[in-house]
Amino acid sequence: MMSLCLFPIMEVLTAVWRNMTFLLECMKMLSSWCWLEVFGTKNISSSKINAPQSSGRVKPVSVNYHFTRQCNYKCGFCFHTAKTSFVLPIEEAKKGLSMLKDADRTRTTLQVAVLMRHISEEKHMQRTCVDNACVKKKRCVVYAFAMRCALHRRRRAKQRKCERMEKINFSGGEPFLQERGNFLGKLVEYCKKELQLPSVSVVSNGSQITEKWFKSYGEHLDILAVSCDSFNEEVNKLIGRGQGNKNHVEKLMKIRQWCCDYNVAFKINSVINSYNVEDDMRDEIIMISPVRWKVFQCLIIDGENSGEEALRQAEKFVISDEEFKGFLNRHKDIKCLVPESNQQMRDSYLILDEYMRFLDCRNGRKDPSKSILDVGVENAIMVNLACAKFSGFDEKMFFKRGGKYVWSKADLRLDW
């Protein structure tokens, strides 16, 4: 008799328990949504990602490390001049490069581990839904949402992996001056062999490069860019791109051949200014056939090539936007041409100086952060309570100007 009386009560309790279980699952999925908020986006239906969606933090995907300011040329428009002779000890430089590579790794690893646990639980939900028709009816909406969350999490985890540093570019000053290029070579080898970066590149005036350097370090270098503003040697001398009686263009052609011999992608950088804005460089560029021809508009930076404290006064080299467009229009049929106006160039580079400080160029000068060796990568990029990007780095402009491209020689088809 007692069991008959308890039967309706048990049914009620069972029903309540099932509903409570359903509510708990809903709360669990709400927690998943909160995770998505932390990861920086609500859009879980789109599968196309042209550029990383901003999470409020800059990832150092491509970094330009100017480890020396010393140079043997005297280009009149130079905007990274020899204001110091400081160069970090090589082990300190390697430490900083490793920090750049590992930036955000700890946090990302923890997030991915937690996500994988949630995904495993959601797979268990899937099996439960299949095996139990009653539960399936009550959980179908929750399960669908959970699977969408899981797919999104996998994509975000993969995206974060791609957002870590992929490319390091060594520049100066003239990077081949330090220890006759061996200091640079050791850093190039370290970044390729130890850090396993997809792309390691160098920008040089070319004057100190030797075939011996290619024999020792060429296999570790993906791209070598040589600065050449004109194929008229008289124009180069007027600009200051030269040393004594050495012929800059002849050396450029030697380096191009060495790049061919040692399987290094060859690139040319040109700064368009008042002395070369009327040049026609089409025939020479077509003949040399670099993988990229970066064409910059002459840029003024206070304290570097303008102002009382500057080592250069570059005002006479400046050209207008219309003059720059005229040069680009003359060379518009060159497929490898990549133009960069002052607007595109100023804020779209992550630049480290000789102390491994990020340089903010937003105000027309170079304002340094604290060194990444002292405060870490993320703290050096960000600033004060407002959490503004101290580096001044415009990530959207970086992608817009074509800053992300095929930059590993493993992926380039070098047809010499």
Contacts in CASP RR format, 6 or more apart in sequence:
PFRMAT RR
TARGET T0000
AUTHOR 0000-0000-0000
METHOD contacts of the structure
MODEL  1
MMSLCLFPIMEVLTAVWRNMTFLLECMKMLSSWCWLEVFGTKNISSSKIN
APQSSGRVKPVSVNYHFTRQCNYKCGFCFHTAKTSFVLPIEEAKKGLSML
KDADRTRTTLQVAVLMRHISEEKHMQRTCVDNACVKKKRCVVYAFAMRCA
LHRRRRAKQRKCERMEKINFSGGEPFLQERGNFLGKLVEYCKKELQLPSV
SVVSNGSQITEKWFKSYGEHLDILAVSCDSFNEEVNKLIGRGQGNKNHVE
KLMKIRQWCCDYNVAFKINSVINSYNVEDDMRDEIIMISPVRWKVFQCLI
IDGENSGEEALRQAEKFVISDEEFKGFLNRHKDIKCLVPESNQQMRDSYL
ILDEYMRFLDCRNGRKDPSKSILDVGVENAIMVNLACAKFSGFDEKMFFK
RGGKYVWSKADLRLDW
18 134 0 8 1.000
18 138 0 8 1.000
22 138 0 8 1.000
22 139 0 8 1.000
22 142 0 8 1.000
25 125 0 8 1.000
25 139 0 8 1.000
25 142 0 8 1.000
26 142 0 8 1.000
29 142 0 8 1.000
29 145 0 8 1.000
29 146 0 8 1.000
29 149 0 8 1.000
32 118 0 8 1.000
32 145 0 8 1.000
32 146 0 8 1.000
32 149 0 8 1.000
33 149 0 8 1.000
35 114 0 8 1.000
35 115 0 8 1.000
35 118 0 8 1.000
35 149 0 8 1.000
35 153 0 8 1.000
36 42 0 8 1.000
36 44 0 8 1.000
36 149 0 8 1.000
36 152 0 8 1.000
36 153 0 8 1.000
39 55 0 8 1.000
39 111 0 8 1.000
39 153 0 8 1.000
39 156 0 8 1.000
40 53 0 8 1.000
40 55 0 8 1.000
40 56 0 8 1.000
41 53 0 8 1.000
41 55 0 8 1.000
41 156 0 8 1.000
43 53 0 8 1.000
44 148 0 8 1.000
44 149 0 8 1.000
44 151 0 8 1.000
44 152 0 8 1.000
45 148 0 8 1.000
47 155 0 8 1.000
49 155 0 8 1.000
49 159 0 8 1.000
50 399 0 8 1.000
51 395 0 8 1.000
51 396 0 8 1.000
51 399 0 8 1.000
51 404 0 8 1.000
52 59 0 8 1.000
52 159 0 8 1.000
52 162 0 8 1.000
52 163 0 8 1.000
52 395 0 8 1.000
54 395 0 8 1.000
56 387 0 8 1.000
57 104 0 8 1.000
57 378 0 8 1.000
57 381 0 8 1.000
57 382 0 8 1.000
58 350 0 8 1.000
58 381 0 8 1.000
58 382 0 8 1.000
58 389 0 8 1.000
58 391 0 8 1.000
58 393 0 8 1.000
58 395 0 8 1.000
59 103 0 8 1.000
59 104 0 8 1.000
59 163 0 8 1.000
59 164 0 8 1.000
59 165 0 8 1.000
60 100 0 8 1.000
60 103 0 8 1.000
60 164 0 8 1.000
60 165 0 8 1.000
60 350 0 8 1.000
60 377 0 8 1.000
60 381 0 8 1.000
61 163 0 8 1.000
61 164 0 8 1.000
61 165 0 8 1.000
61 166 0 8 1.000
61 167 0 8 1.000
61 404 0 8 1.000
62 165 0 8 1.000
62 166 0 8 1.000
62 167 0 8 1.000
62 168 0 8 1.000
62 169 0 8 1.000
62 350 0 8 1.000
62 398 0 8 1.000
62 403 0 8 1.000
62 404 0 8 1.000
62 407 0 8 1.000
63 100 0 8 1.000
63 165 0 8 1.000
63 167 0 8 1.000
63 168 0 8 1.000
63 169 0 8 1.000
63 350 0 8 1.000
63 351 0 8 1.000
63 352 0 8 1.000
64 169 0 8 1.000
64 171 0 8 1.000
64 349 0 8 1.000
64 350 0 8 1.000
64 351 0 8 1.000
64 352 0 8 1.000
65 93 0 8 1.000
65 97 0 8 1.000
65 168 0 8 1.000
65 169 0 8 1.000
65 170 0 8 1.000
65 171 0 8 1.000
65 352 0 8 1.000
65 356 0 8 1.000
66 80 0 8 1.000
66 171 0 8 1.000
66 172 0 8 1.000
66 173 0 8 1.000
66 351 0 8 1.000
66 352 0 8 1.000
66 353 0 8 1.000
66 354 0 8 1.000
67 87 0 8 1.000
67 88 0 8 1.000
67 93 0 8 1.000
67 170 0 8 1.000
67 172 0 8 1.000
67 175 0 8 1.000
67 178 0 8 1.000
67 183 0 8 1.000
67 184 0 8 1.000
67 187 0 8 1.000
67 354 0 8 1.000
68 87 0 8 1.000
68 172 0 8 1.000
68 173 0 8 1.000
68 174 0 8 1.000
68 175 0 8 1.000
68 177 0 8 1.000
68 178 0 8 1.000
68 354 0 8 1.000
69 80 0 8 1.000
69 81 0 8 1.000
69 82 0 8 1.000
69 83 0 8 1.000
69 84 0 8 1.000
69 85 0 8 1.000
69 86 0 8 1.000
69 172 0 8 1.000
69 173 0 8 1.000
69 353 0 8 1.000
69 354 0 8 1.000
70 82 0 8 1.000
70 85 0 8 1.000
70 172 0 8 1.000
70 173 0 8 1.000
70 174 0 8 1.000
70 177 0 8 1.000
70 178 0 8 1.000
71 78 0 8 1.000
71 81 0 8 1.000
71 82 0 8 1.000
71 172 0 8 1.000
71 173 0 8 1.000
71 174 0 8 1.000
71 177 0 8 1.000
71 205 0 8 1.000
72 174 0 8 1.000
72 177 0 8 1.000
72 205 0 8 1.000
72 207 0 8 1.000
72 208 0 8 1.000
72 243 0 8 1.000
73 174 0 8 1.000
73 205 0 8 1.000
73 207 0 8 1.000
73 240 0 8 1.000
73 241 0 8 1.000
73 242 0 8 1.000
73 243 0 8 1.000
74 240 0 8 1.000
74 242 0 8 1.000
75 239 0 8 1.000
75 240 0 8 1.000
75 241 0 8 1.000
75 271 0 8 1.000
76 239 0 8 1.000
76 240 0 8 1.000
76 305 0 8 1.000
76 312 0 8 1.000
76 314 0 8 1.000
76 317 0 8 1.000
77 239 0 8 1.000
77 271 0 8 1.000
77 273 0 8 1.000
77 298 0 8 1.000
77 299 0 8 1.000
77 305 0 8 1.000
77 312 0 8 1.000
77 314 0 8 1.000
77 317 0 8 1.000
78 304 0 8 1.000
78 305 0 8 1.000
78 312 0 8 1.000
78 314 0 8 1.000
79 299 0 8 1.000
79 300 0 8 1.000
79 301 0 8 1.000
79 304 0 8 1.000
79 305 0 8 1.000
79 312 0 8 1.000
79 314 0 8 1.000
80 171 0 8 1.000
80 172 0 8 1.000
80 173 0 8 1.000
80 304 0 8 1.000
81 304 0 8 1.000
81 305 0 8 1.000
81 310 0 8 1.000
81 311 0 8 1.000
81 312 0 8 1.000
82 173 0 8 1.000
82 311 0 8 1.000
83 304 0 8 1.000
83 311 0 8 1.000
84 354 0 8 1.000
86 354 0 8 1.000
86 355 0 8 1.000
87 178 0 8 1.000
87 183 0 8 1.000
87 354 0 8 1.000
88 354 0 8 1.000
88 355 0 8 1.000
88 356 0 8 1.000
90 183 0 8 1.000
90 186 0 8 1.000
90 187 0 8 1.000
92 373 0 8 1.000
93 187 0 8 1.000
93 356 0 8 1.000
94 187 0 8 1.000
94 190 0 8 1.000
94 194 0 8 1.000
95 373 0 8 1.000
96 356 0 8 1.000
96 372 0 8 1.000
96 373 0 8 1.000
97 168 0 8 1.000
97 187 0 8 1.000
97 190 0 8 1.000
97 191 0 8 1.000
97 195 0 8 1.000
98 194 0 8 1.000
98 195 0 8 1.000
99 372 0 8 1.000
99 373 0 8 1.000
99 376 0 8 1.000
99 377 0 8 1.000
100 165 0 8 1.000
100 168 0 8 1.000
100 372 0 8 1.000
100 377 0 8 1.000
101 164 0 8 1.000
101 165 0 8 1.000
101 195 0 8 1.000
101 197 0 8 1.000
102 164 0 8 1.000
103 164 0 8 1.000
103 165 0 8 1.000
103 377 0 8 1.000
103 378 0 8 1.000
104 160 0 8 1.000
104 163 0 8 1.000
104 164 0 8 1.000
104 377 0 8 1.000
104 378 0 8 1.000
105 164 0 8 1.000
108 157 0 8 1.000
108 160 0 8 1.000
108 161 0 8 1.000
108 164 0 8 1.000
111 157 0 8 1.000
111 160 0 8 1.000
112 157 0 8 1.000
112 160 0 8 1.000
115 153 0 8 1.000
115 154 0 8 1.000
115 157 0 8 1.000
118 149 0 8 1.000
118 150 0 8 1.000
118 153 0 8 1.000
119 150 0 8 1.000
119 153 0 8 1.000
119 154 0 8 1.000
122 143 0 8 1.000
122 146 0 8 1.000
122 147 0 8 1.000
122 149 0 8 1.000
122 150 0 8 1.000
125 139 0 8 1.000
125 142 0 8 1.000
125 143 0 8 1.000
125 146 0 8 1.000
126 143 0 8 1.000
126 147 0 8 1.000
128 135 0 8 1.000
128 139 0 8 1.000
129 135 0 8 1.000
129 136 0 8 1.000
129 139 0 8 1.000
129 140 0 8 1.000
129 143 0 8 1.000
130 136 0 8 1.000
165 197 0 8 1.000
166 197 0 8 1.000
166 198 0 8 1.000
166 199 0 8 1.000
166 407 0 8 1.000
167 197 0 8 1.000
167 198 0 8 1.000
167 199 0 8 1.000
167 200 0 8 1.000
167 201 0 8 1.000
167 407 0 8 1.000
168 191 0 8 1.000
168 197 0 8 1.000
168 199 0 8 1.000
168 200 0 8 1.000
168 201 0 8 1.000
169 201 0 8 1.000
169 202 0 8 1.000
169 203 0 8 1.000
170 184 0 8 1.000
170 187 0 8 1.000
170 188 0 8 1.000
170 200 0 8 1.000
170 201 0 8 1.000
170 202 0 8 1.000
170 203 0 8 1.000
171 202 0 8 1.000
171 203 0 8 1.000
172 203 0 8 1.000
174 204 0 8 1.000
174 205 0 8 1.000
174 206 0 8 1.000
174 207 0 8 1.000
174 208 0 8 1.000
175 181 0 8 1.000
175 184 0 8 1.000
175 202 0 8 1.000
175 203 0 8 1.000
175 204 0 8 1.000
176 184 0 8 1.000
176 204 0 8 1.000
176 206 0 8 1.000
176 207 0 8 1.000
176 208 0 8 1.000
176 209 0 8 1.000
176 213 0 8 1.000
177 208 0 8 1.000
178 184 0 8 1.000
180 208 0 8 1.000
181 208 0 8 1.000
181 213 0 8 1.000
182 216 0 8 1.000
184 202 0 8 1.000
184 217 0 8 1.000
185 213 0 8 1.000
185 216 0 8 1.000
185 217 0 8 1.000
185 220 0 8 1.000
188 200 0 8 1.000
188 202 0 8 1.000
188 217 0 8 1.000
188 218 0 8 1.000
188 220 0 8 1.000
188 221 0 8 1.000
189 217 0 8 1.000
189 220 0 8 1.000
191 197 0 8 1.000
191 200 0 8 1.000
191 220 0 8 1.000
192 200 0 8 1.000
192 220 0 8 1.000
192 221 0 8 1.000
192 222 0 8 1.000
193 220 0 8 1.000
198 222 0 8 1.000
198 407 0 8 1.000
198 408 0 8 1.000
198 410 0 8 1.000
199 222 0 8 1.000
199 223 0 8 1.000
199 407 0 8 1.000
199 408 0 8 1.000
200 220 0 8 1.000
200 221 0 8 1.000
200 222 0 8 1.000
200 223 0 8 1.000
201 221 0 8 1.000
201 222 0 8 1.000
201 223 0 8 1.000
201 224 0 8 1.000
201 225 0 8 1.000
201 267 0 8 1.000
201 407 0 8 1.000
202 221 0 8 1.000
202 223 0 8 1.000
202 224 0 8 1.000
202 225 0 8 1.000
203 225 0 8 1.000
203 226 0 8 1.000
203 227 0 8 1.000
203 269 0 8 1.000
204 224 0 8 1.000
204 225 0 8 1.000
204 226 0 8 1.000
204 227 0 8 1.000
205 226 0 8 1.000
205 227 0 8 1.000
205 241 0 8 1.000
205 242 0 8 1.000
205 248 0 8 1.000
206 226 0 8 1.000
206 227 0 8 1.000
206 251 0 8 1.000
206 252 0 8 1.000
206 255 0 8 1.000
207 242 0 8 1.000
207 243 0 8 1.000
207 246 0 8 1.000
207 248 0 8 1.000
207 251 0 8 1.000
209 224 0 8 1.000
209 251 0 8 1.000
209 255 0 8 1.000
209 258 0 8 1.000
211 258 0 8 1.000
211 261 0 8 1.000
214 258 0 8 1.000
214 259 0 8 1.000
214 261 0 8 1.000
214 262 0 8 1.000
214 264 0 8 1.000
215 262 0 8 1.000
218 262 0 8 1.000
218 263 0 8 1.000
218 264 0 8 1.000
219 262 0 8 1.000
219 263 0 8 1.000
221 264 0 8 1.000
222 264 0 8 1.000
222 265 0 8 1.000
222 407 0 8 1.000
222 408 0 8 1.000
222 409 0 8 1.000
222 412 0 8 1.000
223 264 0 8 1.000
223 265 0 8 1.000
223 266 0 8 1.000
223 267 0 8 1.000
223 291 0 8 1.000
223 292 0 8 1.000
223 407 0 8 1.000
223 409 0 8 1.000
224 255 0 8 1.000
224 259 0 8 1.000
224 264 0 8 1.000
224 265 0 8 1.000
224 266 0 8 1.000
224 267 0 8 1.000
225 267 0 8 1.000
225 268 0 8 1.000
225 269 0 8 1.000
225 292 0 8 1.000
225 294 0 8 1.000
226 252 0 8 1.000
226 255 0 8 1.000
226 256 0 8 1.000
226 266 0 8 1.000
226 267 0 8 1.000
226 268 0 8 1.000
226 269 0 8 1.000
227 241 0 8 1.000
227 268 0 8 1.000
227 269 0 8 1.000
227 270 0 8 1.000
227 271 0 8 1.000
228 236 0 8 1.000
228 241 0 8 1.000
228 248 0 8 1.000
228 249 0 8 1.000
228 252 0 8 1.000
228 268 0 8 1.000
228 269 0 8 1.000
228 270 0 8 1.000
229 235 0 8 1.000
229 236 0 8 1.000
229 239 0 8 1.000
229 241 0 8 1.000
229 270 0 8 1.000
229 271 0 8 1.000
229 272 0 8 1.000
229 273 0 8 1.000
229 275 0 8 1.000
229 276 0 8 1.000
230 236 0 8 1.000
230 239 0 8 1.000
230 270 0 8 1.000
230 275 0 8 1.000
230 276 0 8 1.000
230 279 0 8 1.000
230 281 0 8 1.000
231 249 0 8 1.000
231 279 0 8 1.000
231 281 0 8 1.000
231 284 0 8 1.000
232 279 0 8 1.000
233 247 0 8 1.000
233 248 0 8 1.000
233 249 0 8 1.000
235 275 0 8 1.000
235 276 0 8 1.000
235 279 0 8 1.000
236 242 0 8 1.000
236 248 0 8 1.000
236 249 0 8 1.000
238 275 0 8 1.000
239 273 0 8 1.000
239 275 0 8 1.000
239 276 0 8 1.000
239 317 0 8 1.000
241 248 0 8 1.000
242 248 0 8 1.000
252 268 0 8 1.000
252 288 0 8 1.000
253 288 0 8 1.000
255 266 0 8 1.000
256 266 0 8 1.000
256 288 0 8 1.000
256 290 0 8 1.000
258 264 0 8 1.000
259 265 0 8 1.000
259 266 0 8 1.000
260 266 0 8 1.000
260 416 0 8 1.000
263 409 0 8 1.000
263 414 0 8 1.000
264 409 0 8 1.000
265 291 0 8 1.000
265 409 0 8 1.000
265 412 0 8 1.000
265 414 0 8 1.000
266 288 0 8 1.000
266 290 0 8 1.000
266 291 0 8 1.000
267 290 0 8 1.000
267 291 0 8 1.000
267 292 0 8 1.000
267 293 0 8 1.000
267 294 0 8 1.000
268 285 0 8 1.000
268 288 0 8 1.000
268 290 0 8 1.000
268 292 0 8 1.000
268 293 0 8 1.000
268 294 0 8 1.000
269 294 0 8 1.000
269 296 0 8 1.000
270 276 0 8 1.000
270 281 0 8 1.000
270 293 0 8 1.000
270 294 0 8 1.000
270 295 0 8 1.000
270 296 0 8 1.000
271 296 0 8 1.000
271 297 0 8 1.000
271 298 0 8 1.000
272 295 0 8 1.000
272 296 0 8 1.000
272 297 0 8 1.000
272 298 0 8 1.000
272 319 0 8 1.000
272 324 0 8 1.000
272 327 0 8 1.000
273 298 0 8 1.000
273 317 0 8 1.000
273 318 0 8 1.000
273 319 0 8 1.000
274 298 0 8 1.000
274 316 0 8 1.000
274 317 0 8 1.000
274 318 0 8 1.000
274 319 0 8 1.000
275 317 0 8 1.000
277 319 0 8 1.000
277 323 0 8 1.000
277 324 0 8 1.000
277 327 0 8 1.000
279 327 0 8 1.000
280 330 0 8 1.000
280 331 0 8 1.000
281 331 0 8 1.000
282 330 0 8 1.000
282 331 0 8 1.000
282 333 0 8 1.000
282 334 0 8 1.000
285 293 0 8 1.000
285 331 0 8 1.000
285 334 0 8 1.000
285 336 0 8 1.000
285 337 0 8 1.000
286 334 0 8 1.000
289 336 0 8 1.000
290 336 0 8 1.000
291 336 0 8 1.000
291 412 0 8 1.000
291 414 0 8 1.000
292 336 0 8 1.000
292 338 0 8 1.000
292 405 0 8 1.000
293 334 0 8 1.000
293 336 0 8 1.000
293 337 0 8 1.000
293 338 0 8 1.000
294 338 0 8 1.000
294 340 0 8 1.000
295 327 0 8 1.000
295 328 0 8 1.000
295 331 0 8 1.000
295 337 0 8 1.000
295 338 0 8 1.000
295 339 0 8 1.000
295 340 0 8 1.000
296 340 0 8 1.000
296 345 0 8 1.000
297 319 0 8 1.000
297 321 0 8 1.000
297 324 0 8 1.000
297 340 0 8 1.000
297 341 0 8 1.000
297 342 0 8 1.000
297 345 0 8 1.000
298 314 0 8 1.000
298 317 0 8 1.000
298 318 0 8 1.000
298 319 0 8 1.000
299 342 0 8 1.000
299 345 0 8 1.000
299 346 0 8 1.000
300 306 0 8 1.000
300 314 0 8 1.000
300 315 0 8 1.000
300 318 0 8 1.000
300 364 0 8 1.000
301 361 0 8 1.000
301 364 0 8 1.000
301 365 0 8 1.000
301 366 0 8 1.000
302 310 0 8 1.000
302 364 0 8 1.000
302 365 0 8 1.000
303 309 0 8 1.000
303 310 0 8 1.000
303 365 0 8 1.000
303 366 0 8 1.000
304 310 0 8 1.000
304 311 0 8 1.000
304 312 0 8 1.000
304 365 0 8 1.000
304 366 0 8 1.000
305 311 0 8 1.000
305 312 0 8 1.000
305 313 0 8 1.000
305 314 0 8 1.000
306 312 0 8 1.000
306 313 0 8 1.000
306 314 0 8 1.000
306 315 0 8 1.000
307 313 0 8 1.000
321 341 0 8 1.000
321 342 0 8 1.000
324 339 0 8 1.000
324 341 0 8 1.000
328 337 0 8 1.000
328 339 0 8 1.000
331 337 0 8 1.000
338 401 0 8 1.000
338 402 0 8 1.000
340 401 0 8 1.000
343 397 0 8 1.000
344 397 0 8 1.000
344 400 0 8 1.000
344 401 0 8 1.000
345 401 0 8 1.000
346 361 0 8 1.000
346 362 0 8 1.000
346 364 0 8 1.000
347 361 0 8 1.000
347 362 0 8 1.000
347 392 0 8 1.000
347 393 0 8 1.000
347 394 0 8 1.000
347 397 0 8 1.000
348 393 0 8 1.000
348 394 0 8 1.000
348 397 0 8 1.000
348 398 0 8 1.000
348 400 0 8 1.000
348 401 0 8 1.000
348 403 0 8 1.000
349 393 0 8 1.000
349 398 0 8 1.000
350 358 0 8 1.000
350 381 0 8 1.000
350 391 0 8 1.000
350 393 0 8 1.000
351 358 0 8 1.000
351 359 0 8 1.000
351 361 0 8 1.000
351 366 0 8 1.000
351 391 0 8 1.000
352 358 0 8 1.000
352 359 0 8 1.000
352 372 0 8 1.000
353 359 0 8 1.000
353 366 0 8 1.000
353 368 0 8 1.000
355 368 0 8 1.000
355 371 0 8 1.000
356 371 0 8 1.000
356 372 0 8 1.000
356 373 0 8 1.000
357 368 0 8 1.000
357 369 0 8 1.000
357 370 0 8 1.000
357 371 0 8 1.000
357 372 0 8 1.000
357 380 0 8 1.000
358 368 0 8 1.000
358 369 0 8 1.000
358 372 0 8 1.000
358 380 0 8 1.000
358 381 0 8 1.000
358 390 0 8 1.000
358 391 0 8 1.000
358 392 0 8 1.000
358 393 0 8 1.000
359 366 0 8 1.000
359 367 0 8 1.000
359 368 0 8 1.000
359 369 0 8 1.000
359 391 0 8 1.000
360 366 0 8 1.000
360 367 0 8 1.000
360 368 0 8 1.000
360 369 0 8 1.000
360 390 0 8 1.000
360 391 0 8 1.000
360 392 0 8 1.000
361 367 0 8 1.000
361 392 0 8 1.000
362 392 0 8 1.000
367 390 0 8 1.000
369 380 0 8 1.000
369 381 0 8 1.000
369 383 0 8 1.000
369 390 0 8 1.000
369 391 0 8 1.000
370 379 0 8 1.000
370 380 0 8 1.000
371 380 0 8 1.000
372 380 0 8 1.000
380 390 0 8 1.000
380 391 0 8 1.000
381 389 0 8 1.000
381 390 0 8 1.000
381 391 0 8 1.000
381 393 0 8 1.000
382 388 0 8 1.000
382 389 0 8 1.000
382 390 0 8 1.000
383 389 0 8 1.000
383 390 0 8 1.000
384 390 0 8 1.000
398 404 0 8 1.000
406 412 0 8 1.000
END
